[in-house]
Amino acid sequence: MVTIGNVLMNVRGGPGTNYNVIGTAAPGQQFPITGKNPGLGDWWQIDYSGRTGWVFGQLVTATNADAVQVALVIPAPPPPTATPIPPTPVPVPTQPPAPRFPYSLVNQGNCNAHSAISFFTGYVRDVNNNPVNEVCVHIAFHGPRNTKCTGCGDAAGKWGFTPFGRETGSGTTVEIYVVNCPPGVPRDRGLSGSSTGPLSPISDKWIKTLSGGQTCSDITFRRN
């Protein structure tokens, strides 16, 4: 016989907590032992009011159980419950940040050091990479200096500056960027212009600190 201990306990359909609960047994209740599990023998098979049930040995007191044999019929354990796999979240495409300016600096160009006069050339292109004329580009060092337009007396979309005369500009930080065209920038003759007018950048800046003379070419801005 088994006598239930001082707690209400589950009666299961097999020798393990992975089996279903078929009922409960109250403290002090007694049931005939009909078998035990193999191995540790830590579960008792009982006659649970005409049904076969199992109780955990450490929670009951067994009496005259020395001759109890391994149960003839032990149900197979139920299959493990599959752990649900949460659905993989669909990544939300991130939008690229909007351009800060109407024009972007898309090519830093190529610079070569020398001992002669420094000069800077480049292009402005449209969204399809075609050269665009009459777009104004400004050069600044120690403050505003000069504004010129692309294709004005030069190849399509091209601009250029030779800002230092006979000096090389060594140690000077040069900034070049696109601006809205100020009034008075000639479009019918060679590259020339003005240091006045609307000089707020409408593109990223090309910036370089010179060490001696520099020839920098193919600096390119493109319309966004």
C-alpha positions in Angstrom: 0.0 0.0 0.0 1.0 3.6 -0.4 -0.2 6.3 1.9 -0.3 9.9 0.5 1.8 12.3 2.4 0.7 15.7 3.8 0.2 17.4 0.5 -2.4 17.0 -2.3 -0.5 15.3 -5.1 -1.1 14.5 -8.7 -1.7 11.0 -10.0 -0.3 10.5 -13.5 -0.8 8.2 -16.3 2.9 7.0 -16.3 6.1 7.2 -14.2 7.2 10.7 -14.8 6.1 14.3 -14.8 6.0 14.3 -18.6 2.9 12.1 -18.4 -0.6 13.6 -18.2 -2.3 14.1 -14.8 -5.3 11.7 -14.5 -6.4 12.8 -11.0 -5.3 13.8 -7.5 -4.8 12.1 -4.2 -5.5 13.7 -0.8 -3.2 13.5 2.2 -3.8 10.2 4.1 -5.4 8.4 1.2 -4.2 4.8 0.6 -4.0 2.8 -2.6 -2.8 -0.7 -3.4 0.6 -0.9 -5.1 0.5 -2.9 -8.4 4.1 -2.3 -9.7 7.0 0.1 -10.0 9.1 1.6 -12.8 12.3 0.0 -13.9 15.7 1.5 -13.0 15.4 3.8 -10.0 12.1 2.4 -9.0 11.1 5.8 -7.7 7.5 5.7 -9.0 4.8 3.4 -7.8 2.0 2.0 -10.0 -1.2 2.0 -8.0 -4.8 0.9 -8.3 -6.4 4.3 -8.5 -10.1 3.5 -8.0 -10.0 0.8 -10.7 -7.7 2.7 -13.0 -3.9 2.4 -13.3 -2.2 5.4 -11.9 1.3 6.4 -10.9 2.6 8.4 -7.9 6.0 9.7 -7.1 7.7 7.6 -4.4 9.2 10.5 -2.4 5.8 12.0 -1.7 4.2 8.8 -0.3 4.9 6.2 2.3 5.0 2.6 1.0 4.2 -0.3 3.2 5.2 -3.9 2.6 6.6 -3.0 -0.9 9.8 -5.0 -0.8 8.5 -7.6 -3.2 6.9 -5.3 -5.7 7.9 -6.1 -9.2 8.5 -3.8 -12.2 5.1 -3.1 -13.8 4.2 -5.4 -16.7 2.7 -2.6 -18.7 4.3 0.9 -18.7 2.8 3.4 -21.2 5.2 5.0 -23.6 6.0 8.6 -22.6 4.0 11.2 -24.6 6.0 13.0 -27.3 7.6 16.2 -26.2 5.7 19.4 -26.9 7.4 21.3 -29.6 8.6 24.7 -28.5 6.8 27.2 -30.8 9.3 29.1 -32.9 8.4 32.8 -33.1 8.0 34.1 -36.6 11.0 35.8 -38.0 10.3 39.5 -38.3 10.4 40.8 -41.8 13.0 43.6 -41.8 11.6 46.9 -42.7 13.7 48.5 -45.4 15.4 51.6 -44.2 15.1 54.6 -46.4 18.3 56.3 -47.2 18.6 59.8 -45.7 17.4 62.6 -47.8 20.3 64.6 -49.4 21.2 67.7 -47.4 21.7 69.8 -50.6 20.5 69.9 -54.2 24.0 68.8 -55.3 26.4 66.2 -53.9 30.2 65.9 -54.1 30.6 62.6 -55.9 34.3 62.7 -56.8 37.1 64.1 -54.7 39.2 64.3 -57.9 43.0 63.7 -58.2 45.6 66.0 -56.7 49.3 66.1 -57.6 51.9 68.2 -55.7 54.3 70.4 -57.6 56.2 73.7 -57.1 54.2 75.8 -59.7 50.9 77.7 -59.4 48.0 75.8 -57.8 44.9 75.3 -59.8 41.6 73.3 -59.4 39.3 72.0 -62.1 36.2 69.8 -62.2 32.6 69.3 -63.4 29.0 69.6 -62.5 26.7 66.9 -63.8 23.0 66.1 -63.8 21.3 63.1 -62.3 22.1 61.1 -65.4 25.8 62.1 -65.2 25.6 64.5 -68.2 27.7 67.7 -67.9 25.6 70.8 -67.0 26.4 74.3 -68.0 25.8 77.6 -66.1 25.9 76.1 -62.6 27.8 78.3 -60.3 30.8 77.0 -58.2 32.5 79.0 -55.5 36.1 78.8 -54.1 36.8 80.1 -50.6 40.0 80.4 -48.5 40.3 82.9 -45.7 36.7 83.9 -46.6 34.8 84.1 -49.9 37.0 84.5 -53.0 35.5 83.8 -56.4 32.4 82.4 -58.2 32.4 80.9 -61.7 30.0 79.1 -63.9 30.3 75.8 -65.5 30.8 75.7 -69.3 31.3 79.4 -69.5 34.2 79.6 -72.0 35.3 76.1 -71.2 34.3 72.5 -71.9 30.7 71.5 -71.2 30.0 71.3 -67.5 33.6 72.3 -66.6 34.8 74.9 -64.1 38.3 75.9 -63.0 40.1 78.2 -60.5 43.7 79.5 -60.4 43.3 81.5 -57.2 46.8 82.3 -56.0 48.6 84.0 -58.8 52.3 83.2 -58.5 51.9 81.9 -55.0 51.5 78.2 -54.4 49.0 78.6 -51.5 51.0 76.3 -49.2 49.3 75.8 -45.8 46.0 77.3 -47.1 42.7 75.4 -46.6 40.6 75.6 -49.8 36.9 75.0 -50.0 35.0 74.5 -53.3 31.2 74.1 -53.5 28.1 74.8 -55.6 26.2 78.0 -54.9 23.2 79.7 -56.4 24.4 82.0 -59.2 24.8 85.6 -58.0 24.0 88.4 -60.5 26.8 89.5 -62.6 28.5 86.2 -63.3 29.3 86.3 -67.0 28.0 83.4 -69.1 29.1 84.6 -72.5 32.9 84.6 -72.1 35.8 83.0 -70.2 35.6 81.8 -66.6 35.3 84.8 -64.3 33.0 86.0 -61.7 32.4 87.6 -58.3 33.0 87.0 -54.6 29.7 88.6 -53.7 26.2 87.3 -53.9 24.4 84.3 -52.4 27.3 82.2 -51.3 25.6 79.7 -49.0 26.6 76.2 -50.1 24.0 74.1 -52.0 26.3 71.1 -52.1 28.8 69.3 -49.9 32.1 71.1 -49.7 35.4 69.8 -51.3 38.0 70.8 -48.7 41.8 70.5 -48.9 44.7 72.0 -47.0 47.6 72.6 -49.4 51.2 71.7 -48.9 53.0 73.4 -51.7 51.5 73.8 -55.1 48.7 71.4 -56.1 47.0 70.5 -59.3 43.6 69.0 -58.5 41.4 67.8 -61.4 38.1 66.0 -62.0 36.4 67.3 -58.7 32.8 66.5 -59.5 29.4 67.6 -58.2 26.2 66.0 -59.3 22.6 67.0 -59.1 20.6 64.9 -56.6 
